[in-house]
Amino acid sequence: MLARDRLNYIKEKLTKEGSILNRDMCLELDVSDETIRRDLAKLSKEMEICRVRGGAYLFDSKDIEVPAKVREALFVEEKEKIAVYCVDMISHGDTIALDSSTTALSIARRIKTEKKRVTIITNSINIVNELMEEPYLEVIALGGSLRKTTKSFIGEKAIENMQSFWVKKAFISCTTMSTTFGIADNNLMESKIRKTMIDQATTKYLIVDHTKFGDNDTYKICDLSDFDYIVIDEVNESMKSNGFLEQKAQVIQCKK
């Protein structure tokens, strides 16, 4: 396939689906990852796309969140290590809350693998789809307004539904975190859902990778000190120098 034909193929894919993964394009076009990255660099001059490690997506001024399809492809090993630790902390019979993050989806998949008999409350369509065929699980979907970018339910109805439950453990992620501003989200209603899950939980877990540290997003969810545990892939020197390890929450590194 000629270079221009390849660019047109990727452009059509982005226009139709909104996002692509580099690995998928490599398979479909029979080219290297380096070639796809060069193609995306060229396309970024023709159309408004956001490039991230492992993929790209069309920029949407109404919702700047990275699409769920792309987020699932990022830091896969790190998310799996976090999931292993978190599922070890879950006991049979627990009622837990999982947010719409891809790290929470990794936890759901691990619960499925280990056949933990729990009740899961979530606003994530991906988690519902992942677990809907498992007879030993009770899955409660919060409902509400559909946010297509994250494949999640948000809105006042979802918040109201969450307020009617009490959970043993809540596993919550975010888009950014800092020792000064706390954890934050780029979507107001998503931030409110996460805050409600935290409020309705006995034990609170923040599940994040280290790349989310250092920036502030628009909508604050809560402080780092509001969590009992922070489960993270690694704590780097920048985080240490900014007092990350001095938080009230116990920091669990899952690097190894």
MOVEN-V781735 format. One record per backbone hydrogen bond with DSSP energy under -1.0 kcal/mol. CO is the residue of the C=O (numbers start at 0). NH is the residue of the N-H. Records with the same first field share a line. If there is no record, write none. Layout:
CO = NH / NH
This chain:
1 = 5
2 = 6
3 = 7
4 = 8
5 = 9
6 = 10
7 = 11
8 = 12
9 = 13
10 = 14
11 = 15
12 = 16
13 = 17
17 = 57
19 = 55
20 = 24
21 = 25
22 = 26
23 = 27
24 = 28
25 = 29 / 30
31 = 35
32 = 36
33 = 37
34 = 38
35 = 39
36 = 40
37 = 41
38 = 42
39 = 43
41 = 44
42 = 45 / 46
46 = 48
47 = 58
49 = 56
51 = 54
53 = 21
54 = 51
55 = 19
56 = 49
66 = 70
67 = 71
69 = 72
70 = 73
74 = 78
75 = 79
76 = 80
77 = 81
78 = 82
79 = 83
80 = 84
81 = 85
82 = 86
83 = 87
86 = 89
90 = 93
93 = 118
94 = 167 / 168
95 = 120
96 = 170
100 = 104
101 = 105
102 = 106
103 = 107
104 = 108
105 = 109
106 = 110
107 = 111
108 = 112
109 = 113
110 = 115
115 = 117
116 = 92
117 = 137
118 = 95
119 = 139
120 = 97
121 = 141
122 = 152
123 = 127
124 = 128
125 = 129
126 = 130
127 = 131
130 = 133
133 = 136
137 = 119
139 = 121
144 = 153
146 = 150 / 151
148 = 67
150 = 124
151 = 146
153 = 144
154 = 158
155 = 159
156 = 160
157 = 161
158 = 162
160 = 163
161 = 164
166 = 201
167 = 202
168 = 96
169 = 204
170 = 98
171 = 206
175 = 183
176 = 213
177 = 181
181 = 177
182 = 220
183 = 174 / 175
184 = 218
186 = 190
187 = 191
188 = 192
189 = 193
190 = 194
191 = 195
192 = 196
193 = 197
194 = 198
195 = 199
197 = 200
199 = 166
202 = 169
203 = 227 / 228
204 = 171
205 = 230
208 = 211
209 = 212
211 = 176
218 = 184
221 = 182
222 = 225
223 = 226
227 = 249
228 = 205
229 = 251
230 = 207
231 = 253
235 = 239
236 = 240
237 = 241
238 = 243
239 = 242
242 = 245
243 = 246
249 = 229
251 = 231
